[in-house]
Amino acid sequence: MMLRLSFRKLCKHFDRGGEIRSLSQISSFHSDQASLAPRSFFGVEDFLDDNNSRPYTYQKEKKSKTPNKHVSFKQRTVAFMEPFTLDVFISKRFVSASITHRVTCKQVAVAGTNSKDIKAALKSRSDIPACLAVGRILSDRAREADVFTASYTPRERDKFEGKIRAVVQSLIDNGIDVKIYLD
């Protein structure tokens, strides 16, 4: 029924000698008002820009902020020369540490006080003995995965002391060579 009515209005428009622009621009097609302005959606008009792009569309590739900056050989190859990184996270309740391969971004060994095997053996999950236990278990799991060296750079908010130092020292004592980068 609606299709038949719209077809009749379209035929009347042609009988009067009008040219067709779009169905929404025909007078009396939508509520008897002629709308010759570009259609808009929430106030954003459907005009094409200078570079023929629609509004709210973005370029696929991001341009770097410093396109001509030289990247040194060391910066390009350090991920391959020292492929494993140590990540230590300490909260008020738990301690967790992992060794990650930089290039593939896969975790090689993980240990934390929230896991079932460590939970039962510890009195507290966030004190220094818990940190030492996490370091010991992480070093065992890393040696099983044939990882004997790792590099550690503390986060900006972390100081290399206390619990973080206990985890790293426990790794070193149990046979994992950890290279520490303090800035």
N, C-alpha and C positions, 0 to 999 in steps of 0.2 A: 504494500500500500504506500509506504514512504517513498519507495523507489519510483513508483508511478507518478506521485505528486512532484517529485524533484525533476523527473523527465519532462513533465508538462511545463514546469516553470522554465526549464532550459529551452524547450521548443518555443515558448512565447518570447523569450529573450532573442532568439534567432529571427523570429518573424518580424520583430521590430527593427531588425538590421544591426543589432549590436554585435560587437566582436567579443569573443570569450577570452578572459584572462585566467580566471580560476573560478571554481564554483562558489567560493566564499565572496567573490567580488561582484557577483550578479546581484542586482537590486532585488529585494524581496525574496532572496533565497534563504537567508537567515534573518528572521524577524523584521523584514521590510526595511533594512538599512543597508545602504551601499558602503562598503568598506574598501576604499582604494588604497589605504595605507598598508605598509607591510605588516604582516601578522606578527604578533609578539607573544612571548611566553614569559609570564611573570615580569613584564616590563622590559625584557631583553628582546630587541628586534632581530629579525632573521636576515639582516643585511650581511653581505659578504665584506670582509675587511680588505685592506690593501693587498694582502698576500693570499686572498681568496680562502680564508679559513673562517669557520663558523665561530661564534663566541663560545667560550668555555671549552675550547679544545687546545691541547698543548702539543708541543713538538715531542717527537718520540725520543730523541737523544738529547741528553743534557750537555750543555757546554760547560767545560771546566772553568773554574774561576780564574785560574792562572794557566792559560793555554800554552804559553811559551816557557814555562818553568822547566828547567833541566832536572831530570831524575838521575841521580848518580847510580853507578854500577852497584854499589853496596846496597842502596835502597831497593834495587830491582832483584838482587840475588840473595838477600838475607833470609828470606822465607825458605829458600832451598838449602842454604848452608846450615841453618839451625831450624829444622822443620818442626820441632816439637816445642810447645809452650805450656807452661804450668799456669793454671788458673786456680786461685784460692778464694773462696767466699766464706766469710764468717759473719753469722748473724747472732742475735742474742740467744737463740735456741739451738742452732745447728752449725756444724763446720763441714764444708764440702770442698773437695779439690779434684781437679781433672787435668789430664795431659791431653792436649789437642794437637793434631797435625795441621800445620798452618795452611798448606797448599790445598788439601782436600777438605779441610774444616771438619774432620771426623774425630770424635773423642776416642782415644786409644785406651785410656785407663781412667776409671772414675772411682772415687771413694768418698763416703760421707757418713756422718754420724746418724743420719736419718735412715740408713739401710738396716735391714733386719739382723744381719750377722754382727753388726757393731753395736746396735742398740742394747742387746742383752748383756754384753760384756762391760759396758761403761756405767759408771755411777752418774756422771753428768755428761751431757752431750756437747757442751760448749766451753769446757775448761781446757787447761794446758795438756793434761794427760789425754784428753780426747783428740786434741790436735796432733799429739805424738802418734796416737793409734792410727789416725787418718793418714799421716805421712808414711807410716810403716806398711799399711795395707796398700796404699797407692804405689809404693815402690815395688812391692811384690807383683802387683797386677801389671805394672809397666815392664818389669823384667820378663814376665810371661809373654808380653807383646813385642819383645825384642827392642825395647826403648831403654837406652842407657844414658842419654843426655837430654836436657830440656833447658829452656831459657825462661826466666821469670822477670817480668817488669811489673812492679806494683802499680795499682791504680792511683789516680791523682789524690784521692782522699785517704788512701792507706799509707800508714807509716810501716817501715820494715822493722817491726819490733813486736814483742809479745807473742800472740797466738800465730800470726802469720810467719814469724821467724821460727816458731816451734815446728810448724808443718814443713817448712823448707829445710830446716836443720835435720829433721827426722828423715826426709828424703835423701839428703846427703849422707847421713850416717848409715843408711840401708843400701847404698850402692848406686844411687842415681846422681850423676854429675849435673848440678844445676848451676847455670850461669846467670848471675843476678845483675840486672841493669838498673842502677839507681841514678836518677836524673837530678 
